[in-house]
Amino acid sequence: MRVLFISLGCDKNLVDTEMMLGQLAQKGYTFTDDETQADVAIVNTCCFINDAKEESINTILELAQLKNEGQLKALLVCGCLAQRYQEEIHAEIPEVDALLGTTAIDAIVEALEGVLGGQAKDHVMDINRACVYGKPRSVTTGGHFAYLKIAEGCNKRCTYCIIPHIRGNFRSVPMEELVKEAQILADGGCKELILVAQETTLYGIDLYGKKMLPELLRRLCQVEGLRWIRLLYCYPEEITDELIQVMKEEEKICNYLDMPIQHAADRILMRMGRRTRKEELEGVIEKLRTEIPDICLRTTLIAGFPGETQREHDEVVDFVNTWEFDRLGVFTYSQEEGTPAAVMPDQVDEEVKVQWQEEIMELQQDIAFDKADSMIGETMWAMIEGKVADEHAYVARTYRDAPNVDGYLFVNTGRELMTGDFVKVRVTGSYEYDLIGELEDEFTE
C-alpha cells in the first residue's frame, strides 16, 4: 500500500508528519511522491493565516479529484485545518474519509486502517492532550539536520493568533525524552539539531515549575555526534541572562536567535497582546549583541495590524533601520476568525498592508545585502547541503543560516564533499542574500 504524504505549514508540523511517517513505515506502508502511483493520500494541514488555509484547502481538493477519478482508495486530512474545521470539511469535501486533529499523531495507523477496512473514524481530540513523543520517526530533511519539537501549544494569547485554539495550552515534552530523541537523531547522522516550539524559551515551565531551556541545552550539548544546536522562536521577554550565558559557554549552540517581535510601536504591541514594549525590545537586542558580539538575529514583523497608522508604520521602519536585524521577514496582517483582532475596528486596507510590507522588506534587503558584503574576508565553518549541478561548487550553510528561511554559502572547490560535511570556508564574495567562498587551506572534517 503506497502512501502519498503531503506536509504543509511550519517545521513544527513537519515533526508531526515525520512521526506519522515513522509509525506507518513500521507497519509496512511504503511512500511515493507521485500522486498517480499512490493508493492513499494523507495531508498534514496548516491554517495559521489565510494563505496557509487556502493552500491546505486547494491541496485537499486536488486530491479529492483524484479520489473521484478512482486513483485513491483513501484520503485523510490531519493537523490544524482538521482540528479547526472538522464539520466544514466533511460537509464541503465528502471525499475526505477521516480527520486527525493536532494531538492525534499517534492515531494515524488506526485511522488509515479503519478507512481501508470500511470503518472510517475521525480522531479529533482534546487540544490540551499531553504531547505525543517516543514514536518512531522518519526524518525527511536529509538526515544531516533535524527539528526537535520541545513543546506544544501556547499560553500567550496574542490577539491576532489562532494557535492556542487549535494547538492548546503550552505543554513541554519531558527532558529525558528529548535527550533520548536527540541521541537517536545523532546516531542516525544528524549533525544539526534545531529546537522548535510555539515558544521555545518557556520550555519546562509547566513540568518543572521554572524555565528549563538552559538546562535542556546543556544536556543536549552532551549528545555525541551533534555539531550544531540552533534555537528558533524565542520570545524577547523570556530571554534570560542564564540562557545568554549558556549560549556563550556551549560551543555547539549556534550564535543565532530567532526572536519574533511583530512590531515596534507601543500602542500596536499593546493591541497585539504582546508582553514587551519598544524600550524593552531595544534592551534585549542591545544585551544580546553586547554579550554575544557575533550573534545573528532573525525576527518577524506584522504589517497593517488593525488600527495601525502611518506614524506607527514609520516607527517600525525607523526601528528596523536603527537595529539592523541580520534576518527579517514581514507578514501582512491576516484577519483570522475567532481572534480578538479580527473584530477590532479600523482594519487596514489590503493595499496599504502590502505597501507597508514592501517598504520594510526593501529596507531590510539593503541591510541584508550590506551585511552579506561585510562578511567578505571572514573565515567560518559551514555545513554542506549539496552540490551545484554541473559546477565545481557546493551549497552550504553557516551558523547564520537556518534551513529554508535564510541564505546560503556557495563553496567553490574541486574536492569531493558530502552532504553533512563541515568545512572551513573563507568568504570571498557576496551576491544579494548569499555568500561565496573557498575552502580555507582545503580544510575539512
C-alpha positions as CSV (number, residue, x, y, z in Angstrom):
1,M,0.0,0.0,0.0
2,R,1.7,3.2,-1.3
3,V,1.1,6.4,0.6
4,L,1.4,10.0,-0.7
5,F,2.0,12.1,2.4
6,I,2.0,15.9,1.9
7,S,3.2,18.1,4.8
8,L,2.2,21.8,4.7
9,G,3.0,24.7,7.1
10,C,5.7,25.1,9.6
11,D,8.7,23.0,10.8
12,K,6.7,22.0,13.9
13,N,4.1,20.5,11.6
14,L,6.9,18.7,9.8
15,V,7.9,17.0,13.0
16,D,4.3,15.7,13.4
17,T,4.5,14.5,9.8
18,E,7.7,12.6,10.4
19,M,6.3,10.9,13.4
20,M,3.3,9.8,11.4
21,L,5.5,8.6,8.6
22,G,7.6,6.6,11.1
23,Q,4.5,4.8,12.5
24,L,3.2,4.0,9.0
25,A,6.6,2.7,7.9
26,Q,6.8,0.5,11.0
27,K,3.5,-1.1,9.9
28,G,4.9,-1.8,6.4
29,Y,3.5,1.0,4.4
30,T,5.6,2.4,1.6
31,F,5.7,6.0,0.3
32,T,5.6,7.8,-3.0
33,D,5.9,11.4,-4.2
34,D,4.0,10.5,-7.4
35,E,0.2,11.1,-6.9
36,T,-0.5,8.8,-9.9
37,Q,1.2,5.9,-8.1
38,A,-0.4,6.4,-4.7
39,D,-3.1,4.2,-3.2
40,V,-3.7,6.5,-0.2
41,A,-3.2,10.3,0.3
42,I,-2.6,12.0,3.6
43,V,-2.3,15.8,4.1
44,N,-1.0,17.4,7.2
45,T,-2.5,20.9,7.0
46,C,-1.9,24.4,8.2
47,C,-4.3,27.2,8.8
48,F,-2.2,29.8,10.7
49,I,-3.0,32.6,8.2
50,N,-5.4,32.8,5.2
51,D,-2.7,32.0,2.6
52,A,-1.9,28.8,4.5
53,K,-5.6,27.9,4.8
54,E,-6.1,28.3,1.1
55,E,-3.1,26.2,0.3
56,S,-4.4,23.4,2.5
57,I,-7.9,23.5,1.0
58,N,-6.6,23.6,-2.6
59,T,-4.4,20.6,-1.9
60,I,-7.2,18.6,-0.4
61,L,-9.5,19.5,-3.4
62,E,-6.8,18.3,-5.9
63,L,-6.5,15.0,-4.0
64,A,-10.3,14.7,-3.7
65,Q,-10.5,14.9,-7.5
66,L,-8.0,12.0,-7.8
67,K,-10.2,10.0,-5.4
68,N,-13.2,10.7,-7.6
69,E,-11.3,9.5,-10.6
70,G,-10.7,6.2,-8.8
71,Q,-6.9,6.7,-8.3
72,L,-7.1,6.8,-4.5
73,K,-8.6,4.4,-2.1
74,A,-8.4,6.7,0.9
75,L,-7.9,10.4,1.7
76,L,-7.1,11.5,5.2
77,V,-6.6,15.1,6.5
78,C,-4.5,15.8,9.6
79,G,-3.4,18.8,11.6
80,C,-4.6,22.3,12.1
81,L,-7.3,22.6,9.4
82,A,-8.7,19.2,10.5
83,Q,-8.8,20.4,14.2
84,R,-10.4,23.7,13.4
85,Y,-12.9,22.9,10.6
86,Q,-14.0,19.3,11.2
87,E,-17.6,19.7,10.4
88,E,-17.0,22.1,7.4
89,I,-14.5,19.7,5.8
90,H,-16.9,16.8,5.9
91,A,-19.8,18.9,4.7
92,E,-17.9,20.5,1.8
93,I,-15.4,17.8,0.8
94,P,-17.1,14.4,1.3
95,E,-14.2,12.7,-0.4
96,V,-12.3,13.1,2.8
97,D,-12.5,9.8,4.7
98,A,-11.1,10.7,8.1
99,L,-9.7,13.6,10.0
100,L,-7.0,13.7,12.6
101,G,-6.6,16.7,14.9
102,T,-3.4,18.3,16.1
103,T,-3.0,15.9,19.1
104,A,-3.8,12.7,17.3
105,I,-0.4,12.0,15.7
106,D,-0.3,8.5,17.4
107,A,-3.7,7.5,15.8
108,I,-2.5,7.6,12.2
109,V,-2.2,3.9,11.7
110,E,-5.6,3.2,13.4
111,A,-7.2,5.9,11.3
112,L,-5.9,4.7,8.0
113,E,-6.6,1.0,8.7
114,G,-10.1,1.9,9.8
115,V,-10.7,3.7,6.5
116,L,-9.3,0.8,4.4
117,G,-11.3,-1.6,6.5
118,G,-14.6,0.2,5.9
119,Q,-14.8,1.7,9.4
120,A,-13.7,5.3,8.9
121,K,-13.4,7.3,12.1
122,D,-12.2,10.8,13.0
123,H,-9.6,11.3,15.6
124,V,-10.1,14.9,16.6
125,M,-9.2,15.0,20.3
126,D,-8.7,17.4,23.2
127,I,-6.3,20.1,22.1
128,N,-4.7,20.0,25.6
129,R,-3.9,16.4,25.4
130,A,-0.3,15.6,26.6
131,C,2.4,15.8,23.9
132,V,3.0,12.7,21.8
133,Y,6.6,11.6,22.0
134,G,8.7,8.4,21.8
135,K,7.2,7.4,18.4
136,P,9.3,6.1,15.5
137,R,10.2,8.9,13.2
138,S,11.2,9.1,9.5
139,V,13.3,12.2,9.1
140,T,12.6,14.0,5.8
141,T,15.2,16.7,5.9
142,G,18.0,14.5,4.5
143,G,19.2,13.4,7.9
144,H,22.1,15.8,8.4
145,F,19.8,18.2,10.2
146,A,16.6,17.7,12.0
147,Y,14.0,19.6,14.1
148,L,13.4,18.7,17.7
149,K,9.9,19.9,18.9
150,I,10.3,20.5,22.6
151,A,6.8,21.8,23.4
152,E,3.3,22.1,22.0
153,G,0.7,24.9,22.3
154,C,1.0,28.4,23.6
155,N,-0.3,30.4,26.6
156,K,0.5,33.9,25.3
157,R,-2.9,34.6,23.6
158,C,-1.7,37.3,21.2
159,T,-4.8,38.9,19.8
160,Y,-4.1,38.0,16.2
161,C,-3.1,34.4,16.7
162,I,-5.3,31.3,16.3
163,I,-2.7,28.8,17.6
164,P,-4.0,28.4,21.2
165,H,-7.4,27.5,19.7
166,I,-6.0,24.7,17.6
167,R,-2.9,23.6,19.4
168,G,-3.9,24.2,23.0
169,N,-2.1,25.5,26.1
170,F,1.7,25.3,26.4
171,R,2.9,21.7,27.1
172,S,6.5,20.6,27.3
173,V,8.0,17.3,26.3
174,P,9.9,15.7,29.3
175,M,13.6,16.5,29.1
176,E,14.7,12.9,29.3
177,E,12.6,12.1,26.2
178,L,14.1,15.0,24.3
179,V,17.6,13.9,25.1
180,K,16.8,10.3,24.1
181,E,15.3,11.5,20.8
182,A,18.3,13.8,20.1
183,Q,20.7,10.8,20.6
184,I,18.6,8.7,18.2
185,L,18.8,11.5,15.6
186,A,22.5,11.9,16.1
187,D,23.1,8.2,15.8
188,G,21.2,8.4,12.5
189,G,23.7,11.0,11.2
190,C,22.1,14.3,12.3
191,K,24.8,17.0,12.8
192,E,22.5,20.0,13.4
193,L,19.6,19.9,15.8
194,I,17.0,22.8,15.5
195,L,14.9,23.4,18.6
196,V,11.3,24.4,17.8
197,A,8.0,25.1,19.6
198,Q,5.4,27.8,19.5
199,E,7.8,29.4,22.1
200,T,11.0,27.6,23.0
201,T,12.0,30.0,25.7
202,L,9.2,28.8,28.1
203,Y,10.3,25.2,27.9
204,G,9.7,23.3,31.1
205,I,7.6,25.9,32.9
206,D,4.6,23.5,33.1
207,L,6.6,20.3,34.1
208,Y,9.3,21.7,36.3
209,G,7.8,25.0,37.6
210,K,10.5,27.1,36.0
211,K,12.1,27.8,32.6
212,M,14.4,24.9,31.9
213,L,15.7,25.7,28.4
214,P,19.2,26.4,29.6
215,E,19.4,23.1,31.3
216,L,17.9,21.3,28.3
217,L,20.5,22.9,26.1
218,R,23.4,21.9,28.4
219,R,22.2,18.3,28.3
220,L,21.7,18.3,24.5
221,C,25.3,19.6,24.1
222,Q,26.5,16.4,25.7
223,V,24.9,14.3,22.9
224,E,27.6,12.7,20.9
225,G,27.5,13.3,17.2
226,L,25.8,16.7,17.2
227,R,27.8,19.6,15.9
228,W,25.3,22.5,15.9
229,I,22.3,23.3,18.1
230,R,20.1,26.1,16.8
231,L,17.3,28.0,18.6
232,L,14.1,29.2,16.9
233,Y,11.1,31.1,18.2
234,C,12.5,32.8,21.3
235,Y,10.1,35.4,22.7
236,P,12.1,38.5,23.8
237,E,10.5,38.8,27.2
238,E,11.6,35.3,28.1
239,I,15.3,35.6,27.1
240,T,17.1,35.4,30.4
241,D,20.7,36.1,31.4
242,E,21.0,32.3,32.1
243,L,20.1,31.5,28.5
244,I,22.5,34.0,27.2
245,Q,25.3,32.6,29.4
246,V,24.6,29.0,28.2
247,M,24.8,30.2,24.6
248,K,28.2,31.9,25.3
249,E,29.6,28.9,27.1
250,E,28.5,26.0,24.9
251,E,30.4,25.8,21.6
252,K,27.7,23.6,20.0
253,I,25.0,26.3,20.3
254,C,24.9,28.5,17.3
255,N,25.2,32.2,17.9
256,Y,21.8,32.6,16.2
257,L,18.5,33.5,17.6
258,D,15.1,33.7,16.0
259,M,13.2,36.3,18.1
260,P,9.8,37.3,16.7
261,I,8.9,40.9,17.9
262,Q,6.0,41.5,15.5
263,H,6.0,45.3,15.9
264,A,7.9,48.2,17.5
265,A,5.2,50.8,18.3
266,D,4.0,50.5,21.9
267,R,0.3,51.1,21.1
268,I,0.2,48.4,18.5
269,L,2.3,46.0,20.7
270,M,-0.3,46.5,23.4
271,R,-3.2,45.9,20.9
272,M,-1.5,42.7,19.8
273,G,-1.3,41.5,23.3
274,R,2.4,41.3,23.2
275,R,4.4,41.3,26.5
276,T,7.1,43.7,25.5
277,R,7.3,47.4,24.6
278,K,9.8,49.2,22.3
279,E,12.2,50.1,25.1
280,E,12.3,46.5,26.4
281,L,12.9,45.2,22.8
282,E,15.8,47.6,22.4
283,G,17.3,46.5,25.8
284,V,17.1,42.8,24.8
285,I,18.8,43.4,21.4
286,E,21.5,45.5,22.9
287,K,22.2,42.9,25.6
288,L,22.4,40.1,23.1
289,R,24.8,42.0,20.9
290,T,26.9,43.1,23.8
291,E,27.2,39.6,25.3
292,I,27.5,37.7,22.0
293,P,29.0,40.1,19.5
294,D,28.8,37.8,16.5
295,I,25.2,36.8,17.2
296,C,22.9,36.6,14.2
297,L,19.4,37.9,15.0
298,R,16.3,37.0,13.0
299,T,12.9,38.5,13.6
300,T,9.4,38.7,12.1
301,L,7.0,41.6,11.8
302,I,3.3,42.1,11.0
303,A,2.4,44.9,8.7
304,G,-1.1,46.5,8.8
305,F,-2.4,45.4,12.2
306,P,-5.9,46.8,12.9
307,G,-5.7,50.5,13.9
308,E,-2.0,50.9,12.8
309,T,-1.4,54.3,11.5
310,Q,1.2,55.7,9.1
311,R,3.1,57.2,12.0
312,E,3.3,53.8,13.7
313,H,4.4,52.1,10.5
314,D,7.1,54.8,10.2
315,E,8.2,53.9,13.7
316,V,8.7,50.3,12.7
317,V,10.7,51.4,9.7
318,D,12.9,53.6,11.9
319,F,13.3,50.7,14.4
320,V,14.5,48.3,11.6
321,N,16.8,50.9,10.2
322,T,18.3,51.6,13.6
323,W,18.8,48.0,14.8
324,E,19.6,46.3,11.5
325,F,18.5,42.8,12.1
326,D,20.6,40.2,10.3
327,R,17.5,38.4,9.1
328,L,13.9,39.7,8.9
329,G,10.6,38.7,7.5
330,V,7.3,40.6,7.2
331,F,3.8,39.2,7.0
332,T,0.8,41.3,6.2
333,Y,-1.8,41.0,8.9
334,S,-4.3,38.2,8.4
335,Q,-7.8,38.6,9.8
336,E,-8.3,35.2,11.5
337,E,-11.9,34.4,12.6
338,G,-12.2,33.6,16.3
339,T,-9.4,36.0,17.3
340,P,-9.9,39.3,19.1
341,A,-8.0,41.3,16.4
342,A,-10.4,40.0,13.7
343,V,-13.3,42.1,15.2
344,M,-11.2,45.2,16.1
345,P,-12.2,48.4,14.4
346,D,-10.1,50.2,11.9
347,Q,-9.0,47.2,9.8
348,V,-6.3,48.3,7.4
349,D,-6.9,48.1,3.6
350,E,-5.1,45.2,2.0
351,E,-3.2,47.5,-0.4
352,V,-1.9,49.5,2.5
353,K,-0.7,46.4,4.2
354,V,1.2,45.2,1.1
355,Q,2.7,48.7,0.6
356,W,3.9,48.8,4.2
357,Q,5.2,45.2,3.9
358,E,7.2,46.0,0.7
359,E,8.6,49.2,2.2
360,I,10.0,47.3,5.2
361,M,11.3,44.5,3.0
362,E,13.1,46.9,0.7
363,L,14.8,48.5,3.6
364,Q,15.7,45.1,5.0
365,Q,17.1,44.0,1.6
366,D,19.6,46.8,1.7
367,I,20.6,46.0,5.3
368,A,20.9,42.3,4.4
369,F,23.0,42.9,1.3
370,D,25.3,45.2,3.2
371,K,25.7,42.6,6.0
372,A,26.5,39.9,3.4
373,D,29.1,42.2,1.8
374,S,30.7,42.9,5.2
375,M,31.3,39.1,5.7
376,I,33.9,39.1,2.9
377,G,37.2,38.1,4.3
378,E,35.7,36.2,7.2
379,T,36.5,32.5,7.8
380,M,33.8,30.3,9.3
381,W,32.6,26.7,9.5
382,A,29.8,25.7,7.1
383,M,27.8,22.6,6.6
384,I,27.5,21.2,3.1
385,E,23.9,20.9,1.9
386,G,24.5,19.6,-1.6
387,K,26.4,20.0,-4.9
388,V,25.7,22.7,-7.5
389,A,24.8,20.8,-10.7
390,D,27.5,20.8,-13.4
391,E,29.8,23.0,-11.4
392,H,32.8,22.6,-9.1
393,A,30.8,24.1,-6.2
394,Y,28.6,23.2,-3.3
395,V,25.7,24.7,-1.4
396,A,26.4,25.2,2.3
397,R,25.0,26.9,5.4
398,T,26.9,28.8,8.1
399,Y,25.8,29.2,11.7
400,R,24.0,32.4,10.5
401,D,21.6,30.4,8.2
402,A,18.6,28.4,9.4
403,P,17.4,25.9,6.7
404,N,14.7,27.1,4.2
405,V,14.4,30.6,5.6
406,D,17.9,32.2,5.4
407,G,20.6,32.4,2.7
408,Y,23.4,30.1,1.6
409,L,27.1,30.0,1.2
410,F,28.3,28.7,-2.2
411,V,31.7,27.0,-1.8
412,N,34.0,26.7,-4.9
413,T,36.2,23.7,-4.7
414,G,37.2,20.7,-6.9
415,R,37.3,18.4,-3.8
416,E,34.7,15.7,-3.4
417,L,32.4,16.6,-0.5
418,M,29.3,15.0,1.0
419,T,26.1,16.5,2.4
420,G,26.6,17.0,6.1
421,D,30.3,17.6,5.9
422,F,31.7,20.5,7.9
423,V,34.2,22.6,6.1
424,K,36.1,25.8,7.0
425,V,35.4,28.4,4.4
426,R,36.9,31.9,3.7
427,V,34.2,34.2,2.3
428,T,35.4,35.8,-1.0
429,G,32.3,37.5,-2.2
430,S,28.5,38.0,-1.8
431,Y,25.5,38.0,-4.1
432,E,22.4,39.5,-2.6
433,Y,21.5,37.4,0.4
434,D,24.1,34.7,-0.3
435,L,27.8,34.4,0.3
436,I,30.5,32.9,-2.0
437,G,33.7,31.3,-0.6
438,E,36.6,28.9,-0.9
439,L,37.9,26.2,1.4
440,E,40.3,27.6,3.8
441,D,43.6,25.7,3.1
442,E,41.3,22.9,1.7
443,F,40.4,22.2,5.3
444,T,37.5,19.8,6.0
445,E,36.4,17.4,8.7
